[in-house]
Amino acid sequence: MQEVLTKLPLSFYVALITSLSLSILINATKNSHIFFSLDSNEGIQKIHLKPTPRIGGIAVFLGVIFAYFMEKNERTSILGPLILSGLSAFTFGLAEDATKKIGIYTRLLATTLAGVVGWSITGISLTHIGISLIDPIFNNSIFSVFFTAIAIGGIANAINIIDGLNGLASIMMIIAFTCLASIAYLVGDNNLAVACLTIGASIFGFFLINWPWGKLFMGDGGSYFCGFALAWSCVLLVERNNTVSPFAGLLVCIYPFSEVIFSVCRRFSKSKSWTRADLLHLHSLIYRRYFRRGGFLVWNNSITGLLIGALSIPPAIVAFHFYNNNLICSIFSIIFMATYYVVYRRIVRFNWR
């Protein structure tokens, strides 16, 4: 264990310490920024018991920035473009946290734009998805950039959707970034491995204050930036390393991806706006059906978040072991999505009570 810790990059420790310190500071000074930072406990998707600061994304974002400048060298070269590209996602998300007036379409556009900015800086976009009948379409650079930007915006929005319980989104992303870093290390892409470890460390610093007592929330600024960073890291892993299957990147994000796909389908099937908030997300249903009972509501919230976040472990293990096998990764992507659907339907229909 000591040998592993000594091999971690400086940026990892800087991101972790900075994010943790700023999270503590934000929580300790909440009375001074109460007029814009608090998340009300009133609303259809609100399950916390009292108003809580929702600007934890600041700590995560600045943790990554400080880490980049403290170890500004070849190993952190990926972080610079990632920070610049993700600035629009973070800024508009944070504006929503502060004003509660930034619409979902504006935030989605800002996150999608982040993908375009990433391409303009690095020249990287998805050029294939591992399906021979479809891959020739990606030879068109306009389609390639458009598809990449939409995919990034979708994953970022998916992270925002699952960010509804203490620790849920954080645990899911820590698992995801750890998996991406491990794959990157295996294929010799050490710079990407460092970037993923650094972002994961910054999220972990926030997690230590968010879980289990819910003292601080990531907010839209944090969820959109981290969601962008996760999606962009998947794109980089696939495009920088030809041996990595695109479906391995999908597997890492399969839980939030399934959530957003089925949420849109569910709302369209009921002739409702796909942007309309409801209490029918998987994490909301599981919490209300099985964990809300009892007097320790904050603890129940946190346990549910931890357990659902851990759902990302099995697909991450598959992605790690079969990252270079497109067929296996694609099959397991379908299996995990089908499992999500079956579990969701049984819970909705009270088959598992």
SVG drawing of the C-alpha trace seen along z (x, -y; Angstrom):
<svg xmlns="http://www.w3.org/2000/svg" viewBox="-49 -37 56 48">
<polyline fill="none" stroke="black" stroke-width="0.4" points="0.0,0.0 2.8,-2.4 4.5,-1.7 1.2,-2.6 0.9,-5.8 4.4,-6.9 3.8,-6.3 0.8,-8.6 1.4,-11.9 1.8,-15.2 -1.3,-16.4 -3.4,-13.7 -2.5,-14.9 -2.8,-18.6 -6.3,-18.0 -7.4,-16.0 -6.1,-18.4 -7.3,-21.5 -10.8,-20.1 -11.2,-18.9 -9.9,-22.1 -12.2,-24.3 -15.2,-22.0 -14.6,-22.5 -14.2,-26.2 -17.4,-26.5 -19.4,-24.6 -17.9,-26.5 -18.7,-29.9 -22.2,-29.0 -23.8,-31.8 -21.9,-34.4 -23.1,-33.1 -26.5,-31.8 -28.3,-34.2 -27.1,-32.5 -25.6,-29.1 -28.2,-27.2 -30.2,-24.5 -33.8,-24.6 -35.3,-21.4 -38.6,-22.2 -39.2,-20.8 -40.3,-17.6 -36.8,-16.1 -35.7,-17.4 -35.2,-14.8 -32.7,-16.5 -34.0,-17.8 -32.6,-21.3 -31.2,-23.9 -27.6,-23.0 -24.9,-24.7 -24.9,-23.5 -21.7,-25.0 -19.3,-22.1 -18.5,-22.1 -16.3,-25.1 -14.0,-23.0 -13.8,-20.2 -13.1,-22.6 -10.5,-24.6 -8.9,-21.3 -8.2,-20.3 -7.0,-23.8 -4.6,-24.0 -3.3,-20.5 -2.6,-21.5 -0.6,-24.6 1.3,-22.9 2.6,-20.2 2.5,-21.9 4.5,-19.5 4.1,-16.8 2.3,-14.5 -0.5,-17.0 -0.7,-18.2 -4.2,-16.8 -5.6,-18.8 -5.0,-22.2 -7.3,-21.7 -9.8,-19.8 -10.1,-22.7 -10.5,-25.2 -13.0,-23.0 -15.1,-22.4 -15.2,-26.0 -18.5,-26.7 -20.1,-23.6 -18.9,-24.7 -19.8,-28.3 -23.4,-27.8 -23.9,-25.1 -22.6,-27.3 -24.8,-30.2 -27.8,-27.9 -26.7,-27.0 -26.5,-30.7 -29.5,-32.1 -31.8,-29.1 -32.7,-30.8 -30.5,-29.1 -32.8,-26.8 -31.9,-23.1 -31.6,-23.9 -29.0,-26.6 -27.0,-24.3 -27.1,-21.5 -26.0,-23.8 -23.1,-25.0 -22.0,-21.4 -22.3,-20.4 -20.3,-23.5 -17.6,-22.2 -17.2,-19.2 -16.8,-21.4 -14.2,-23.5 -12.4,-20.4 -12.2,-19.4 -11.1,-22.8 -8.2,-22.8 -7.0,-19.2 -8.4,-18.2 -9.9,-15.1 -13.4,-13.7 -14.9,-10.3 -13.9,-8.7 -15.5,-5.3 -17.8,-3.4 -16.6,0.1 -19.6,1.0 -18.4,1.6 -21.7,0.6 -21.8,-2.8 -18.1,-3.7 -17.8,-5.1 -20.2,-7.9 -17.6,-9.2 -15.3,-9.9 -17.3,-13.1 -15.6,-15.4 -18.8,-17.5 -20.7,-14.4 -17.8,-13.2 -17.7,-16.5 -21.5,-16.8 -21.8,-13.2 -19.0,-13.7 -20.5,-17.0 -24.0,-15.5 -22.6,-12.4 -20.6,-14.6 -23.6,-16.8 -25.7,-13.6 -23.3,-12.1 -22.9,-15.4 -26.7,-15.7 -26.9,-12.1 -24.4,-12.8 -26.6,-15.8 -29.7,-13.5 -28.2,-10.9 -26.8,-13.5 -29.8,-13.1 -28.5,-11.3 -25.5,-11.8 -22.4,-10.3 -24.2,-8.7 -22.7,-10.7 -19.4,-11.1 -18.9,-7.3 -20.0,-6.5 -17.4,-9.0 -14.6,-7.9 -15.1,-4.4 -15.3,-5.5 -12.1,-7.7 -10.2,-4.9 -11.2,-2.5 -10.2,-4.9 -6.9,-5.6 -6.2,-1.9 -6.9,-1.2 -4.9,-4.2 -2.0,-2.9 -2.2,0.6 -2.1,-0.8 0.8,-3.1 -1.1,-6.4 0.3,-7.7 -0.7,-11.3 -4.3,-10.4 -4.0,-8.1 -2.6,-11.1 -5.5,-13.3 -8.1,-10.8 -6.5,-10.2 -6.3,-13.9 -10.0,-14.5 -11.0,-11.5 -9.0,-12.8 -10.6,-16.2 -14.1,-14.5 -13.0,-12.4 -12.0,-15.5 -15.5,-16.8 -17.0,-13.4 -15.4,-13.4 -17.6,-16.4 -20.7,-15.3 -20.9,-11.8 -22.5,-10.7 -24.0,-13.8 -24.7,-15.8 -23.0,-18.9 -22.3,-20.1 -23.8,-19.4 -21.9,-19.3 -24.5,-21.3 -25.0,-21.8 -21.6,-23.4 -19.9,-20.3 -22.0,-17.7 -21.8,-19.3 -18.1,-19.9 -17.4,-16.4 -19.8,-14.9 -18.0,-16.6 -14.6,-15.6 -15.8,-11.9 -17.2,-11.9 -14.2,-13.7 -11.8,-11.3 -13.6,-8.4 -13.3,-10.1 -9.5,-10.7 -9.0,-7.1 -10.6,-5.6 -9.1,-8.1 -5.6,-8.1 -5.4,-4.3 -6.5,-2.2 -6.7,1.0 -9.4,-0.4 -13.0,0.4 -15.4,-2.5 -17.9,-0.3 -15.4,0.0 -15.8,-3.8 -19.6,-3.3 -19.4,-0.6 -17.7,-3.0 -20.7,-5.3 -23.4,-2.7 -25.4,-3.5 -25.9,-7.2 -26.2,-6.5 -29.1,-4.0 -30.7,-6.5 -30.9,-9.3 -32.0,-7.1 -34.8,-5.5 -35.8,-8.8 -36.3,-10.4 -38.1,-7.4 -40.4,-7.2 -41.4,-10.9 -42.0,-10.7 -44.2,-7.6 -46.3,-9.6 -46.3,-12.7 -44.4,-14.7 -41.5,-17.1 -38.2,-15.2 -36.8,-18.1 -39.6,-17.8 -38.4,-16.8 -40.0,-13.8 -39.5,-11.2 -39.2,-8.3 -35.5,-7.9 -34.1,-4.6 -32.3,-6.2 -35.5,-8.0 -37.6,-4.9 -35.1,-2.7 -34.8,-5.3 -38.6,-5.8 -39.5,-2.1 -36.8,-0.6 -34.7,-3.1 -36.9,-6.0 -38.5,-4.3 -37.1,-4.9 -35.9,-8.0 -32.3,-8.3 -33.3,-9.9 -29.9,-11.4 -28.1,-8.1 -30.7,-6.3 -30.1,-8.8 -26.3,-8.2 -26.5,-4.4 -28.8,-4.4 -26.4,-6.7 -23.4,-4.5 -25.1,-1.3 -26.5,-2.7 -23.2,-4.3 -21.5,-1.0 -23.6,0.4 -20.9,-1.0 -18.3,1.5 -19.4,4.6 -19.4,2.7 -16.1,1.1 -14.5,4.5 -15.7,5.8 -14.4,2.7 -11.0,3.1 -10.6,6.8 -12.0,6.6 -11.1,3.1 -9.6,4.4 -12.5,6.7 -15.3,4.7 -17.7,7.7 -17.6,8.5 -17.8,4.9 -20.8,4.3 -22.6,7.4 -22.1,6.5 -23.3,2.9 -26.6,4.5 -26.7,6.8 -26.3,4.0 -28.9,1.8 -31.3,4.7 -30.7,5.4 -31.4,1.8 -34.7,2.0 -35.8,5.2 -34.9,3.9 -36.6,0.6 -39.8,2.2 -40.1,4.6 -39.6,1.8 -42.2,-0.4 -44.7,2.5 -44.0,3.3 -42.8,6.8 -40.0,6.4 -41.4,4.8"/>
</svg>
